[in-house]
Amino acid sequence: MAASRSRILLWSSLSGVLWALAWPAIGGFVPLAFVAWLPLLHAERLHDERTEGRRRAFAPYVLPALFIWNLACSWWFWCVSEPVSTKLVSVGAPVLVNTCFMLVPWWLKRMVRRRLGERQALIGFILFWLAMERMRHSGDLQWPWFSMGNVFATAPQWVQWYEWTGMLGGSFWVLLVTLLLDKAIAAWKRGHPGVGLRLATASLASVLLLSAFSLWRFNAFGPDKGPSVEVVVVQPNVDPYSEKYGGVDALEQLEDMLAQAAAVMTDSTVLVVMPETALQENATVDMSSGVPRFNGLWENDLMASRSAQRIKRFQAEHPHAAVLSGMSSDYLFPAQQADLPITARPLFREEPGTMVRQRWYESYNAALFMPVQGSVRHYHKSKLVAGVELMPFEELLGPLKGLSVDLGGTTGSLGQQQERSVLADPASGISVVPAICYESVFGEHVAAHVRNGGNVIAIMTNDAWWGDSPGYHQHLSFASLRAIETRRAIARSANTGISCFVDQRGVMRECTDYAVPDARRGRVHLNDRLTFFVRHGDVIGRAAEGASLLLLLVMIFRRIRGTARQ
């Protein structure tokens, strides 16, 4: 008797539930990742039995699994303190868009099976899924949060081999194990227990061998590599809705953070890290003299800002400590500059004589770095959050930029930095890889900084927008994967929970509590060795993209040749 539609939908939904139960900060039972797709693959067989001899789309049955997984693991977007309409957009947009992206590999799998056969379809599914995950690391709609390899973020001892493969190696591992198990189940159902046993053994061996190797590597890695230095991370616990942007004076906030740092610093401290957008000043320009005079955090003259001057005085009291802090900054373009970026904003008009000239500026979610030796430097966040810091496809959708979600000082389309720079202080030998908030989810992005000379990673973030929800726990856990991929220690400063240090094996220590002002002092090791992943980047993702394209071309060629013969 053929299965009913409702039964097929229930099996599909079970896959979504299993993924939620496996995901960090939701269920957290990592081994479920290896079997989470099995109910959906079973639903596919039931669908094929039910529709034998008729062509019927399976995609509608895939949607419940994908939607449940995405919604169950990102419902915390609802926790923004905004009107209900904004909450709906905050949750709905990433859930629906990511569900649609995840549907594509399943749809292409079905197409390949019809044109080329079952074995090619299974290979194709692995390639299409990995290619989709890599594509989600770039573009205006980038959202790598639900890459399957991230499921191991809370189990770093399982994936020490990410230093060679990167996070997509974990995605490949999950897909391979799952498909082998599914083929074993199918073989037993067809009355081939020997084949089923061999496939199940291969699947189990894959899990045991890679896990055992990783555990050996975890224990054999030993102490972190490179000389150690002392770093302080600050957690001010400033409410982003009522205090951060105007509720409490910006200089008062800075005074509190510097006081927190000073309370735990020693003469050996070489770096103080403060969180994303820690520095805020009301930016104005005085043109009364004909020459711009900048007030606030203008990158044209950062040392003119009260924040930079106060940090300089702090460094006079602590002469061995560099300071790295998130900030909201601006840059005024020269009056004669014609090739303005799409993110440029109008400021005011000059009227010299009869000529009217518009001046333009650009805003950034940025970081300020004040080393012990050398001049002040800045860094711009380049992995921007769509709908908050970036209007997707702004060339086409620019008139809709007013619909962006207002999260304080980082609203609207911001400028980005293309260069993967590091922030070096010759006084201590520290070369910091800056990662502002969301950037810490992008493995290849962080690796590019490390390849340019970074020996330690500093994550500056403000995870307080979504309250005490799974969101900040998930974000925190992904830092472990960046540490393993690059074998770089991490100093993480969050506006509130959780600030910590992460060693080169991905193990967290000195973790703060949520919603508690705190500062922690720890030692991090400065490693100059480059892992395979840092040297060569995401080899698996690039190979999957190339192989996917080749497979699609073969399928199209077969289709054309078949049509020509008719």
Secondary structure, 3 states (H helix, E strand, C coil): CCCCHHHHHHHHHHHHHHHHHHCCCCCCCHHHHHCCCHHHHHHHHHHHHHCCCCCCCCHHHHHHHHHHHHHHHHHHHHHCCCCHHHHHHHHHHHHHHHHHHHHHHHHHHHHHHHHHCHHHHHHHHHHHHHHHHHHCCCCCCCCHHHCHHHHHHHCHHHCCCHHHHCCHHHHHHHHHHHHHHHHHHHHHHCCCHHHHHHHHHHHHHHHHHHHHHHHHHHHHCCCCCCCEEEEEEEECCCCCCCCCCCCCCHHHHHHHHHHHHHHHCCCCEEEEEEEEEEECCCCEEECCCCCCEEECCECCCHHHCHHHHHHHHHHHHCCCCEEEEEEEEEEECCCCCCCCCCCCEEEEEECCCCCCEEEEEEEEEEEEEECCCCCCEEEECCCCCECCCECCCHHHHHHHHHHCCCCHHHCCCCCCCCCCCCEEECCCCEEEEEEEHHHHHCHHHHHHHHHCCCCEEEEEECCHHHCCCHHHHHHHHHHHHHHHHHCCCEEEEECCCCCEEECCCCCEECCCCCCCCEEEEEEEECCCCCCHHHHHCCHHHHHHHHHHHHHHHHHHHHHHHHHHHC
